[in-house]
Amino acid sequence: MSFNNERRKFLKNSQGLLFTSVAISSLPMSFLLSGCQSEFYYITYENWSQDIKVKSVMAASAKVKEDLERVAEWALENGYAVKAFGSMHNWSPLIISETEPKDKILLLDVSAFNHLEMVESHQDYGVVRAGSGVQAENLYAFLEAQAGGNPDIPGYAFSNTPAPGNLSLAGMLSIGGHGTKVSYNGSDENETLNGSISNNVLSVTALVWNGSKYTLRTFTRDEEDGDLFLTALGATLIFEVTMLVQPNYNLRCQSFTDIHYAELFASTQEESTFSIANILDTAGRMEVIWFPYSQKPWLKVWSNEAEQPAGSRAVSGPYNYPFSDNIPLFISDIIKGILVAKPFLVPAFGILQSVTTTLALKGGANRENLQNQVVGSATSRSLNSGETITQEEFDELLPYIEAVEETQPDATARSLFAQSYDIWGPAWKTLVYVRNTTLRVTANGYAVHLNRNDVQGFLHDFANVYLRIQAEYAARKQFPMAGPMEIRVTGTDRSEGLNVPGAKPPAFSATTATDDAALDTVVWVDLLTFADMQGAGAFYQEVEEWLYQQLPAEQVRVEWSKGWGYNAQGAWQNDAFISNVLPTTFNTATRSYDETVSKLRSYDPHYLFASSFIRKLVP
C-alpha cells in the first residue's frame, strides 16, 4: 500500500464525514507491513442525528475481499476492534460511542464491495448476489432493470423497503431494516415475506473465527447457524449476501392530510371508515406521520396498481417529497438550535409542518400561502383549537419556511407535474423518500407483536397515552417531542416463503415471529425529536415503561437502530433494561437471546467486532 502525507481520502457516499491526513509515522509498523491494499486515514464519525460525534478515529477502505482477512489479522495482533461503516444513517452506538477509547478502534469502509449480480431470474422470483457496501437505492435500481420477472412489469423488487435510500446493504441487514406491508383483501402478491429485509437473505458471507484465525465463510439458510448473521447488530463483518426477490410491481401512493387523528386512531376498526385497521385491510401498506400539536396526520396509503390511475403522477425516481427531503443540513441545525433554545415554539413548529405538508403536496407551500393559511390570532393552543400560529412564531421559524419555499415550483409551473399527493410508479420509487437532506432528528423505536385484530385497539391506546404525556409536559411548559409520531405495520419474519427446508427466521430480527402463531402482525411505533431537547429522555422513558406494562416483554422488541433503554439522561443508558428486560423479548423466538449471544460470541471470541455497546448486547 502507498501513503501520501498530504493526501486526503474521500469515501464514496460518505457525506457528512470529516477527513484528515494521516502521517505515515503515525501508523503502527505492523500495519504498514500487513500487505493490505487498503489506505489508512482518520475521520470524524458522526451518526444521523449528530448526537454521537467522535473525532480522529483511524479508518481504512477495504478494496478486495482479501483485505478483510488481512485487516482482521493485523487488528487481532495489535489489540484493535474493527467496525465496518457505511452511510452512518443510524442512531444507536452499535459502531462507536463518545465514551469508549477510540485509539484502539479501526473503522473499515466497505463501500468498495458494491458488486451486484443476478444469479437466477424466473417469472415468479429471482435471486440476487449483492456486496455488503452497495447502497440500497442502487440495489433497488439494479433489480428494476433486470429482464426477468413479470413480463408486463419487468424486473424484481422487495415486498417493502425502508424509507431511506442511502443505506448500505450491510447496515440495513445488521439492524433488520423494514418498511410497511401486511396482507390485504384481494391481494395477489406473495404475502410470505412481509417482515424485515433480512428475512430475504438466502446466504451470507461473513468474517468469522474458525478456531485459528478470522476468515470469510458462507452460511446458507438451511445450516444450523444460517440465521445468526442475518441481523447481527454489527457483531460481525459481512462481505456479501444472496437474496430472494419477487417480481417487480407498481404502487400508487396517495397522501391524505384531511383525516382527523381520532378517526385514524379510533378505538375499534368499525368506529371509523378511516381507521388504520380498515386501511390495512384495503391496501396493506400505510404510514402515519403525525406532527405534534396538529390534528390531521400525514397519511400515506400505497395500493398495488399495475396501470397508472387517472390523476396519478408517474414518477421517474425516488424522493418525491422535496419539501421534506431537501432541507440542507445547516438549516436542519438552525431549526434544531431554535427549538432547543426556545422549546415553547414546538407546538407552532408541529402545526407549521402539518400545514406545510398539506400545501407542499400540491406544490404550493410558498411563504405567502403559508402565512395566509397558518397565521392567526391564537393566544392559546390545544388539540381542540384551529391549526394556527402567531405572527411572532411564524417569524421565528422563517429558516424552515424559506427552505421549504426553495423546493416549491413557481406559480406558472404548478400543475399535475408538481403535485406529490398522488404518485405512481415502480414500487421502490414510491417507497423511498428519505435522504441526507432530511431533517436530522433522533427517534425511539419499538416493534410491537400483535394479533391483526388487536392492532386498532393498541394504536388507539398508544395515541391516547402519547397525548396524555404530551399534555402533562406542556402543562409544565415542557415540549420535548419536536418531531412527529410515525406508525408503520409489517408482518413477521417466518421462513415458509423461502422454500428452504430447515431455514430459521433471523435470530435477532425485531420481526422474528414468536412461538404464538396468532401474533402475526408487527406495529412499529416511533416518536421523533431533535437531539438535546430538554426532557426528551424522561418522556421517552415514560412511553417505554407504558409499552412494557401493557404487554408481555416478548411482544415488544426494540428497533435496534433507534433509541430505547431510556432513563432521564437519554437512550441506551438504562442498564437494568438492557440486562434484564431486553433478553426476555426473545424468550418465545426460535432462539432465546442467550443462545443467540453464545453462538455469535463463538464466531468472535476475541471481540474483534465489538464496540463497547456490542459488549453489552453480546457479552
Beta strands, then each sheet from edge to edge (+ up, - down):
strand 1: 18-20
strand 2: 39-46
strand 3: 53-61
strand 4: 81-85
strand 5: 105-109
strand 6: 116-121
strand 7: 126-131
strand 8: 149-150
strand 9: 153-154
strand 10: 156-157
strand 11: 201-209
strand 12: 214-220
strand 13: 237-247
strand 14: 250-256
strand 15: 285-290
strand 16: 298-304
strand 17: 313-314
strand 18: 422-426
strand 19: 442-443
strand 20: 446-450
strand 21: 485-491
strand 22: 521-529
strand 23: 556-558
sheet 1: 1+ 2- 3+ 5+ 4+
sheet 2: 6+ 7- 13+ 10-
sheet 3: 6+ 7- 13+ 11- 12+
sheet 4: 8+ 9-
sheet 5: 17+ 18+ 14- 16+ 15- 21+ 22- 19+
sheet 6: 17+ 18+ 14- 16+ 15- 21+ 22- 20+ 23-
end
